[in-house]
């Protein structure tokens, strides 16, 4: 059930981004978002990012230190965080491990 909630959250944020892209791109990044995504200890951020995506060009795994140029980027990163939660929950259900196989 939890993975369904995370998937719904992702889709909700994605819809919001689609509907309000222009307005969100015209707004600045709030200080609290910049602190969380850019300034806080990356260990804490990466601890919750348990399923790394592989870059098809370089073969490197994502470091998930996102760009922040506008409020749109903040909401895009919150949306992407929801997808990370979904991946982790799916791995726990299917494999009993946060990293999966």
N, C-alpha and C positions, 0 to 999 in steps of 0.2 A: 504493500500500500504506500509506503513512504516514497518509493521511487516514482509512483504515479503523481504524488504531490510535487516532487521536484521537477518532473517533466511538465506538469501544468504551470509551475512557476516560470520555467524557462519559456514556454510558449506565451505566457502572459507578458513577460518582459519583452519578448521579441515582437509581439503585436504592438506594444507601447512604442518601441523604437521605430517601427515601421510607420505608425500613425503620426508621430511627433518628431521625426528626424530633423527637419529644418529648424524647428524651435529649439530643440535640445542642443543642436550644434552651435547655436548663437549664444548659449549661456556658458559662463565660466565653470571651472571645476571647483567644487566646494573644498575648503581647507581640510575637512575631516576625510574626504575621499583621497586627497593627495597624501595625507598622512598615512592612511591605511595601505594604499597601493604602492606608494613610492618611498616613504620614509621609515615605516615600521620595520622591525627585524624581519628579513625575508624568510627566516626559519619558520616563524609563526604562519606566514602566508603560505609557504610551500607545504607545511604540515597538512593543510586541508586540501591541497591539490594533489590527490593521490594517484590519479591516472594521467600520466603525461602523454601528450600527443607527439608523434614523431613527424618532424619536418621532412617531407618527401624529397626535397632538394639536397639538404645537407645531411640528413640522417640523424640529426641531433634531436633530443627531446626538448619540448617547450619548457622554458623557465617561468612562464606565466607572470612575468613582470610587465603588465600592460602599459600601453601608452595612454596618456591622459591629456587631451587637448581641449575637451569641452565636456559639458554635462552629458552629451550623447555617449562619450567614451565611458563615463562612470556607469551609466545604465547598461551599456554593452558588457562591461566587466561584471556587473552584478548578475546579469543574465548568464554569462559564461560560468560564473561561480555556481549557479544553479545546475548547469549541465555537469559540472565536476561532482557535485553532490549526487546527482543521478547516477553517474558512472560508478562512484564508490558504492552506493547502495546496491546497484545491480551486481557488482562483484561480490559483495558480502552475501547476497542471496544465492547467487549461482555457484560461487567458489568458496565461500566462507573466509574470504581474505580481501582486504581493501585493494590490493594490487591486482587481483585476478590471476590470470595465468601469463 
